[in-house]
Amino acid sequence: MTGYEKTIIFDVLAEDKKNKKRYTLNLRRSNNAYLKNIELPGYNLFPEFTPEETNYTINLPKDREVTSVNVFASAWDESSKITIEGQDNIGIGSKITITVTNAYIAEPMVYTITCVDSDQVHNYDYKGAYQEFVVPYTGMYKFEVWGARGGKSRNDGSLASPYGKGGYASRRNCTKKR
């Protein structure tokens, strides 16, 4: 990446007016074609936005006639140019593309948002930490969750009981209200 570099050298004088220390500050600004943020009012991106991820989905509700969405995007590098295509005349399977170009970068970044059926299943892989699903709009939902079997317990430093059997929970007709 190309960019801007500058070195600033400054001296700091202590309160005693006798001791002085020199500091060097090296500044480097790299040009890039990443987005800082994507917003679609009324919709949630899946997965949650990160600049490095380029493929997203939004859920389109079956019970509403959606023909367009407003997409707002901002770039990290103010010298980048953003082009948004496909936000009008959308439907299930439509793709919205956000292209970020920068005169100093050879390849543009292309972010894609695919419009999917609201009945889509979201699968989460094990991450070893808390994961969240934000309900995108009012409607009926079914949640199913599975858990791993777990390990054996210990008794005086020895493995004592058999492995756990894992877990499963299901809930139908969960409703998000606005």
C-alpha positions in Angstrom: 0.0 0.0 0.0 1.1 3.5 -0.6 0.4 6.4 1.6 1.8 9.2 3.6 4.7 9.2 6.0 6.1 11.9 8.2 8.5 12.0 11.1 8.1 14.6 13.9 10.9 15.1 16.4 10.3 17.1 19.6 12.0 17.8 22.9 10.3 17.8 26.2 11.8 19.8 29.1 11.1 18.5 32.6 9.7 20.7 35.4 13.1 21.2 36.9 14.1 22.9 33.6 17.4 20.8 33.6 16.4 17.5 32.1 15.4 17.2 28.5 14.2 14.2 26.6 13.9 13.9 22.8 11.0 12.0 21.3 10.5 10.8 17.7 7.0 10.3 16.3 6.8 8.3 13.1 3.4 8.8 11.4 2.3 6.6 8.6 -1.0 6.7 6.8 -1.7 3.9 4.4 -4.2 4.2 1.6 -6.8 1.4 1.5 -10.1 0.6 -0.1 -11.9 -0.8 3.0 -15.3 0.4 4.2 -15.6 1.7 7.8 -19.3 1.0 8.0 -22.4 -0.2 6.1 -25.9 0.8 7.2 -29.3 -0.3 5.8 -31.9 1.3 8.0 -34.6 -1.3 9.0 -32.4 -4.2 8.1 -29.6 -6.2 9.9 -26.5 -7.4 8.1 -25.6 -11.0 8.6 -22.9 -11.5 9.7 -22.2 -8.3 11.7 -20.1 -5.8 9.7 -16.3 -5.9 9.7 -14.1 -4.1 7.2 -12.4 -7.4 6.1 -15.7 -9.3 5.4 -17.1 -8.7 2.0 -20.1 -11.0 1.8 -23.3 -10.3 3.7 -27.0 -11.1 3.6 -30.2 -9.2 4.6 -33.6 -10.8 5.2 -36.5 -9.6 3.1 -39.9 -10.2 4.7 -42.3 -12.2 2.7 -45.4 -10.3 4.0 -44.2 -6.9 2.8 -43.6 -5.6 -0.7 -40.0 -4.4 -0.7 -38.8 -2.8 -3.9 -35.7 -0.9 -2.7 -33.5 -0.4 0.3 -31.4 2.6 1.3 -27.7 1.7 1.7 -25.2 4.0 3.4 -21.5 3.3 3.3 -18.5 5.1 4.5 -14.8 4.4 3.7 -11.8 4.4 6.0 -9.7 6.4 3.5 -11.3 9.7 2.6 -9.6 9.6 -0.8 -11.6 6.5 -1.7 -14.7 6.6 -3.9 -17.8 4.5 -3.1 -20.2 3.2 -5.8 -23.4 1.4 -4.7 -25.4 -0.6 -7.3 -28.5 -2.8 -7.0 -30.4 -1.1 -4.2 -33.4 -0.5 -6.4 -35.8 -3.1 -7.8 -34.7 -5.8 -5.3 -36.2 -9.1 -4.4 -35.1 -12.5 -3.1 -31.8 -13.4 -4.6 -30.9 -9.8 -5.6 -27.4 -8.6 -4.9 -26.4 -5.1 -3.8 -22.7 -4.3 -4.6 -20.7 -1.6 -2.9 -17.4 -1.0 -4.8 -14.6 1.0 -3.1 -11.9 2.3 -5.3 -8.8 4.3 -4.4 -6.4 5.8 -6.9 -3.4 4.5 -4.9 -4.7 0.9 -4.7 -4.7 -1.4 -7.8 -7.7 -3.6 -6.9 -11.0 -2.2 -5.6 -12.8 -3.8 -2.7 -16.2 -5.1 -3.6 -18.7 -5.8 -0.8 -21.8 -7.8 -1.7 -25.1 -7.9 0.1 -27.5 -10.7 -1.0 -31.2 -10.4 -0.3 -32.5 -13.6 1.1 -35.8 -15.1 2.1 -36.8 -14.3 5.6 -37.2 -18.1 6.3 -33.5 -18.5 5.8 -31.7 -20.6 8.4 -28.7 -19.1 10.2 -26.1 -21.6 11.3 -23.5 -20.6 13.8 -20.2 -22.5 14.1 -18.6 -23.1 17.5 -16.5 -20.0 18.4 -15.8 -20.7 22.1 -17.7 -17.5 23.1 -21.1 -15.9 23.2 -22.8 -15.4 19.8 -25.8 -13.2 19.1 -28.6 -13.2 16.5 -30.5 -9.9 16.1 -34.1 -10.5 15.0 -34.5 -8.4 11.8 -38.2 -7.6 11.8 -41.6 -8.4 13.3 -42.8 -11.9 12.6 -42.8 -15.5 13.7 -39.6 -17.3 14.5 -38.4 -20.8 15.3 -35.2 -21.2 17.3 -33.3 -24.5 17.7 -30.1 -24.8 19.6 -27.8 -27.7 20.2 -24.9 -28.1 22.7 -21.9 -30.3 22.8 -21.6 -33.2 25.1 -19.2 -31.6 27.6 -16.4 -33.3 29.5 -16.1 -35.7 32.4 -16.1 -34.4 35.9 -13.1 -34.8 38.2 -13.0 -36.4 41.7 -9.8 -36.0 43.6 -7.9 -35.4 40.3 -9.3 -38.4 38.5 -11.9 -38.5 35.8 -15.1 -39.7 37.6 -18.4 -39.5 35.7 -19.3 -40.3 32.1 -19.4 -37.5 29.5 -22.4 -35.3 29.3 -25.0 -36.0 26.6 -25.2 -32.6 25.1 -28.3 -30.5 24.8 -31.1 -29.4 22.5 -33.8 -26.8 22.9 -36.5 -25.6 20.5 -39.0 -22.8 20.7 -41.6 -22.0 18.0 -43.6 -18.8 17.4 -41.2 -16.4 19.1 -42.4 -13.0 18.1 -40.4 -9.7 17.9 -42.7 -6.7 18.4 -41.8 -3.2 17.4 
